[in-house]
Amino acid sequence: MSRQQITLAKRGVLIKIFSMNSRQRFRETMAYGSPDRVPFFEEGIRADVIETWQQQGMPQNVSLASIVPIDERLELAPELLPETWPDSHANLDRFRGALDAADPARLPAGFPDLAARRQRDGDTLLLRVHHGLYQTLGVDGWQRFAEVNLLLKDEPDLVHEMLAIQAGFAADLIERILTQVRVDGAIFSEPICGDSGPLISPQMFDELINTSYEPLLDVLSRFAVELFIWRTYANARSLLPAVLKRGFNCLWASEVTLEAMDYRELRVEYGRDLRLIGGIDVDVLRQDQEAIRRELQEKVPALLQDGGYIPLADGRVRAVVPYENYIFYRKLLAEVVGDDTYA
């Protein structure tokens, strides 16, 4: 990798500053270009984890970014979901009328000022545009989950209509956002799989859900958004051919089934058609440092060599991960990448 660096002395400490900001680094990596290094994203660490880590030795009143390298990103999250869902074709008009893309409450929190400020700061901006089949249809517990599965079996036409209406509304809302801010990628979240595979067949997924993506993909393309990120969970291997067929070009797999979703195998199978974010087993961070070292050294270098890859733990880091382990992981990751700023 090319690495243009500036060194300066600040308060007697030698600090290395790379030539790219988070946004430039992200875009260059995803374009198979020549970033100064790959981005180091944070795994969504919540306040309760920080509190636990402070009890384990993390310094008080300092940010994690002052301890380990972190590239800032903002995920803009518009309110895409309806409040109620129709149970028959007769209620579709009421459903359509309840989805108003002009409603200011639907915009992401702090929009557009927050997005504009973060953009000026050079942060990576991603836009969440879809929450997946089950959440879009209102699944928030076992009862609704059972209801939706019966609808999928008995009334697929009704489900198709609901998804089409919601997708049209979401496309209008996304267009409203994109007229005011330029984003670096769009995230389609799809928690539709278990350890053994998807909860519906690949054929149903292709015929039903993938078609509901189309209005969103169209508006994103019109606004020159080039990176379509499919963020999924568990074992989504059998759905990937249909996903790539629809134009998705980046996989962000979380809480994966390791045997099915090994990024090294996916890179061999799909090559540069599929950019990758993640790939590091988050459960290894609960083990000893030798296990962490083995995980990073076995997976990360080869994927970095191919490009189009951002190394990241494949799930949210929770308080069960010791502070010492997390810091070891992040500093070792920087070392593997070739960034000795925090060495």
C-alpha positions as CSV (number, residue, x, y, z in Angstrom):
1,M,0.0,0.0,0.0
2,S,1.1,3.5,-0.6
3,R,1.5,5.5,2.6
4,Q,2.1,9.2,2.5
5,Q,2.7,10.2,6.1
6,I,3.3,13.5,7.8
7,T,5.1,13.4,11.2
8,L,4.9,16.2,13.7
9,A,5.7,16.7,17.4
10,K,2.9,17.6,19.7
11,R,3.5,18.0,23.4
12,G,6.7,16.1,23.0
13,V,5.0,13.0,21.5
14,L,5.7,11.9,17.9
15,I,2.4,11.4,16.1
16,K,1.9,10.0,12.6
17,I,-0.9,11.5,10.6
18,F,-2.0,9.6,7.5
19,S,-2.8,11.5,4.3
20,M,-6.5,10.3,4.0
21,N,-9.5,10.9,6.1
22,S,-12.0,8.2,6.9
23,R,-14.2,8.9,3.9
24,Q,-11.4,9.0,1.4
25,R,-9.9,5.8,2.9
26,F,-13.2,4.0,2.8
27,R,-14.0,5.0,-0.8
28,E,-10.5,4.1,-2.0
29,T,-10.6,0.7,-0.3
30,M,-14.0,-0.2,-1.7
31,A,-12.8,0.9,-5.2
32,Y,-9.9,-1.5,-5.0
33,G,-7.6,1.5,-5.1
34,S,-4.6,2.5,-3.1
35,P,-5.6,3.8,0.4
36,D,-3.0,4.9,2.8
37,R,-4.4,2.0,4.9
38,V,-7.8,0.3,5.3
39,P,-10.3,1.9,7.6
40,F,-10.5,0.8,11.2
41,F,-14.2,0.9,12.1
42,E,-15.5,0.5,15.6
43,E,-17.9,-2.4,16.3
44,G,-20.7,-0.5,17.9
45,I,-19.5,-0.5,21.5
46,R,-22.2,0.8,23.9
47,A,-21.8,2.8,27.1
48,D,-22.3,-0.3,29.4
49,V,-19.3,-1.9,27.8
50,I,-17.1,1.2,28.3
51,E,-18.2,1.3,32.0
52,T,-17.2,-2.4,32.4
53,W,-13.9,-1.7,30.7
54,Q,-13.2,1.2,33.0
55,Q,-13.5,-1.1,35.9
56,Q,-10.9,-3.3,34.2
57,G,-8.4,-0.6,33.7
58,M,-9.5,1.6,30.8
59,P,-8.5,5.2,31.5
60,Q,-11.4,7.4,32.7
61,N,-12.5,10.5,30.6
62,V,-10.7,9.4,27.4
63,S,-12.2,8.2,24.2
64,L,-11.5,4.8,22.7
65,A,-10.2,6.6,19.6
66,S,-7.3,8.0,21.7
67,I,-6.3,4.5,22.7
68,V,-6.6,2.6,19.4
69,P,-7.0,3.8,15.8
70,I,-10.7,4.3,14.8
71,D,-12.0,5.7,11.6
72,E,-15.2,7.6,12.3
73,R,-18.4,6.6,10.4
74,L,-22.0,7.8,10.7
75,E,-24.9,5.5,9.7
76,L,-27.9,7.7,8.8
77,A,-31.0,5.9,10.0
78,P,-34.3,7.2,8.6
79,E,-37.6,5.9,10.1
80,L,-38.6,3.4,7.4
81,L,-41.1,1.2,9.2
82,P,-44.8,1.5,9.4
83,E,-46.7,1.6,12.7
84,T,-49.3,-0.9,11.6
85,W,-49.6,-3.5,8.9
86,P,-52.6,-4.5,6.9
87,D,-54.1,-8.0,7.3
88,S,-56.1,-8.0,4.1
89,H,-56.0,-6.4,0.6
90,A,-58.9,-4.1,1.8
91,N,-56.5,-2.3,4.2
92,L,-53.8,-1.6,1.7
93,D,-54.9,2.0,0.9
94,R,-54.9,2.9,4.5
95,F,-51.4,1.4,4.8
96,R,-50.3,3.4,1.8
97,G,-51.6,6.6,3.3
98,A,-49.9,6.1,6.6
99,L,-46.4,6.1,4.9
100,D,-45.6,9.8,4.2
101,A,-42.1,10.5,2.9
102,A,-42.7,14.2,3.5
103,D,-43.1,13.7,7.3
104,P,-40.1,15.4,9.0
105,A,-40.2,12.8,11.7
106,R,-39.1,10.2,9.2
107,L,-35.7,11.9,8.7
108,P,-32.6,10.7,10.5
109,A,-31.9,12.2,13.9
110,G,-30.2,15.6,13.6
111,F,-30.6,15.7,9.8
112,P,-29.3,17.5,7.8
113,D,-27.0,19.4,10.2
114,L,-25.4,16.4,11.7
115,A,-24.7,14.8,8.4
116,A,-23.3,18.0,6.9
117,R,-20.9,18.4,9.9
118,R,-19.7,14.8,9.8
119,Q,-19.2,15.1,6.1
120,R,-17.1,18.2,6.5
121,D,-15.1,16.3,9.1
122,G,-14.3,13.6,6.6
123,D,-16.3,10.8,8.2
124,T,-17.6,7.9,6.3
125,L,-21.4,8.4,5.7
126,L,-23.6,5.3,5.2
127,L,-27.3,5.3,4.7
128,R,-29.6,2.6,6.0
129,V,-32.3,2.0,3.4
130,H,-33.9,-1.4,4.3
131,H,-34.5,-3.3,7.5
132,G,-35.2,-6.7,5.9
133,L,-38.3,-8.8,5.3
134,Y,-39.3,-9.7,8.8
135,Q,-38.8,-6.2,10.4
136,T,-40.4,-4.5,7.4
137,L,-43.5,-6.7,8.0
138,G,-43.5,-5.8,11.7
139,V,-42.0,-8.8,13.4
140,D,-41.1,-7.9,16.9
141,G,-41.9,-11.2,18.7
142,W,-42.9,-14.7,18.2
143,Q,-46.6,-14.0,17.6
144,R,-46.0,-11.6,14.7
145,F,-43.3,-14.0,13.4
146,A,-45.8,-16.8,13.1
147,E,-48.4,-14.5,11.5
148,V,-45.9,-13.3,8.9
149,N,-44.9,-16.9,8.1
150,L,-48.6,-17.8,7.5
151,L,-49.0,-14.8,5.2
152,L,-45.9,-15.9,3.2
153,K,-47.5,-19.3,2.8
154,D,-51.1,-18.5,2.3
155,E,-51.1,-14.9,0.9
156,P,-47.9,-14.2,-0.9
157,D,-49.6,-11.6,-3.1
158,L,-50.6,-9.6,0.0
159,V,-47.0,-9.7,1.2
160,H,-45.8,-8.6,-2.2
161,E,-48.1,-5.6,-2.2
162,M,-47.1,-4.6,1.3
163,L,-43.4,-4.8,0.4
164,A,-44.0,-2.8,-2.8
165,I,-45.8,0.0,-1.0
166,Q,-43.2,0.2,1.7
167,A,-40.4,0.2,-0.9
168,G,-42.0,3.0,-2.9
169,F,-42.3,5.1,0.3
170,A,-38.7,4.3,1.3
171,A,-37.4,5.2,-2.1
172,D,-39.2,8.6,-1.9
173,L,-37.7,9.2,1.6
174,I,-34.2,8.2,0.5
175,E,-34.4,10.5,-2.5
176,R,-35.4,13.4,-0.1
177,I,-32.2,12.6,1.9
178,L,-29.9,12.3,-1.0
179,T,-30.9,15.7,-2.4
180,Q,-29.2,17.1,0.7
181,V,-26.2,14.9,1.4
182,R,-23.8,12.6,-0.5
183,V,-23.3,9.2,1.1
184,D,-20.6,6.6,0.6
185,G,-22.7,3.6,0.6
186,A,-26.2,2.2,1.3
187,I,-27.0,-0.6,3.8
188,F,-29.7,-3.1,3.2
189,S,-30.1,-5.1,6.4
190,E,-31.5,-8.6,6.1
191,P,-31.7,-10.7,9.3
192,I,-33.4,-13.6,7.6
193,C,-31.2,-16.5,8.4
194,G,-30.4,-19.0,11.2
195,D,-27.4,-21.2,11.6
196,S,-28.7,-23.8,9.1
197,G,-29.6,-21.3,6.4
198,P,-32.3,-18.8,5.4
199,L,-35.9,-19.0,6.9
200,I,-37.3,-18.9,3.4
201,S,-36.1,-20.5,0.2
202,P,-33.7,-18.7,-2.2
203,Q,-36.4,-18.8,-4.8
204,M,-38.9,-17.0,-2.6
205,F,-36.3,-14.6,-1.6
206,D,-35.5,-13.8,-5.2
207,E,-39.1,-13.5,-6.3
208,L,-40.4,-11.6,-3.3
209,I,-37.8,-9.7,-1.4
210,N,-35.3,-8.9,-4.1
211,T,-38.0,-7.2,-6.2
212,S,-38.8,-4.9,-3.3
213,Y,-35.2,-3.7,-3.3
214,E,-35.5,-2.4,-6.9
215,P,-37.0,1.0,-6.2
216,L,-34.3,1.7,-3.7
217,L,-31.5,0.5,-6.0
218,D,-32.9,2.7,-8.7
219,V,-32.9,5.9,-6.7
220,L,-29.5,5.2,-5.2
221,S,-28.1,4.7,-8.7
222,R,-29.6,8.0,-9.9
223,F,-27.8,9.7,-7.1
224,A,-24.5,8.0,-8.0
225,V,-24.3,5.8,-4.9
226,E,-22.1,3.0,-6.1
227,L,-21.7,0.8,-3.0
228,F,-24.7,-1.4,-2.1
229,I,-24.0,-3.2,1.2
230,W,-26.0,-6.3,2.1
231,R,-25.7,-6.6,5.9
232,T,-26.8,-10.0,7.0
233,Y,-26.6,-12.5,9.9
234,A,-25.8,-16.2,10.5
235,N,-25.8,-18.5,7.4
236,A,-26.8,-16.5,4.3
237,R,-24.6,-18.5,1.9
238,S,-27.4,-19.8,-0.3
239,L,-28.8,-16.3,-0.9
240,L,-25.7,-14.7,-2.2
241,P,-26.1,-15.6,-5.9
242,A,-29.5,-13.9,-5.9
243,V,-28.2,-10.9,-4.0
244,L,-25.3,-10.4,-6.5
245,K,-27.7,-10.8,-9.4
246,R,-29.6,-7.7,-8.1
247,G,-26.5,-5.6,-8.2
248,F,-25.2,-5.8,-4.6
249,N,-21.5,-5.5,-4.5
250,C,-20.6,-5.6,-0.8
251,L,-21.2,-8.1,2.0
252,W,-21.2,-7.2,5.7
253,A,-21.9,-10.5,7.5
254,S,-22.5,-10.4,11.2
255,E,-22.8,-13.2,13.8
256,V,-22.0,-15.6,11.1
257,T,-21.9,-19.4,10.9
258,L,-18.2,-19.7,10.4
259,E,-18.2,-22.9,8.4
260,A,-20.6,-21.4,5.8
261,M,-19.5,-17.8,5.7
262,D,-15.8,-17.9,5.7
263,Y,-14.6,-14.8,3.9
264,R,-11.6,-16.5,2.5
265,E,-13.8,-19.0,0.7
266,L,-16.3,-16.3,-0.4
267,R,-13.4,-14.3,-1.9
268,V,-12.3,-17.3,-3.9
269,E,-15.9,-18.0,-5.1
270,Y,-16.9,-14.4,-6.0
271,G,-13.7,-12.6,-6.5
272,R,-13.8,-8.8,-6.9
273,D,-17.6,-8.9,-7.5
274,L,-18.1,-9.0,-3.7
275,R,-16.4,-6.5,-1.4
276,L,-16.2,-7.6,2.2
277,I,-16.6,-5.9,5.6
278,G,-16.0,-8.0,8.8
279,G,-14.8,-11.5,8.7
280,I,-13.2,-11.7,12.2
281,D,-14.9,-14.0,14.7
282,V,-16.0,-11.8,17.5
283,D,-16.2,-14.9,19.9
284,V,-12.4,-15.3,19.6
285,L,-12.1,-11.9,21.5
286,R,-13.3,-13.7,24.6
287,Q,-10.4,-16.3,24.4
288,D,-6.7,-15.8,25.1
289,Q,-4.4,-13.6,23.1
290,E,-2.9,-16.4,21.2
291,A,-6.3,-17.3,19.8
292,I,-6.8,-13.7,18.8
293,R,-3.4,-13.6,17.1
294,R,-4.1,-16.8,15.2
295,E,-7.5,-15.5,14.0
296,L,-6.1,-12.3,12.6
297,Q,-3.0,-13.8,11.1
298,E,-4.8,-16.6,9.4
299,K,-7.6,-14.5,7.9
300,V,-6.7,-10.8,7.5
301,P,-3.4,-10.7,5.4
302,A,-4.7,-12.7,2.4
303,L,-8.0,-10.7,2.3
304,L,-6.1,-7.4,2.5
305,Q,-3.8,-8.5,-0.3
306,D,-6.8,-8.9,-2.6
307,G,-8.2,-5.5,-1.7
308,G,-11.8,-4.4,-1.3
309,Y,-11.8,-5.6,2.3
310,I,-12.3,-3.9,5.7
311,P,-11.3,-6.1,8.6
312,L,-13.8,-6.0,11.5
313,A,-15.2,-8.2,14.2
314,D,-18.3,-9.9,12.9
315,G,-20.7,-8.7,15.6
316,R,-21.2,-6.2,18.4
317,V,-18.5,-6.3,21.0
318,R,-20.1,-6.8,24.4
319,A,-19.0,-6.6,28.0
320,V,-18.0,-10.3,28.0
321,V,-15.0,-9.3,26.0
322,P,-12.2,-8.2,28.4
323,Y,-10.8,-4.7,27.9
324,E,-7.2,-6.1,27.7
325,N,-8.3,-8.5,24.9
326,Y,-10.0,-5.8,22.9
327,I,-7.0,-3.5,23.1
328,F,-4.7,-6.4,22.1
329,Y,-7.0,-7.2,19.1
330,R,-7.1,-3.6,17.9
331,K,-3.4,-3.0,18.2
332,L,-2.6,-6.3,16.6
333,L,-5.0,-5.5,13.8
334,A,-3.2,-2.2,13.2
335,E,0.1,-4.1,13.2
336,V,-1.2,-6.7,10.6
337,V,-2.5,-3.9,8.4
338,G,0.9,-2.1,8.6
339,D,0.0,0.8,10.8
340,D,2.5,1.2,13.6
341,T,1.0,4.5,14.9
342,Y,-0.2,2.8,18.1
343,A,2.6,0.3,18.4
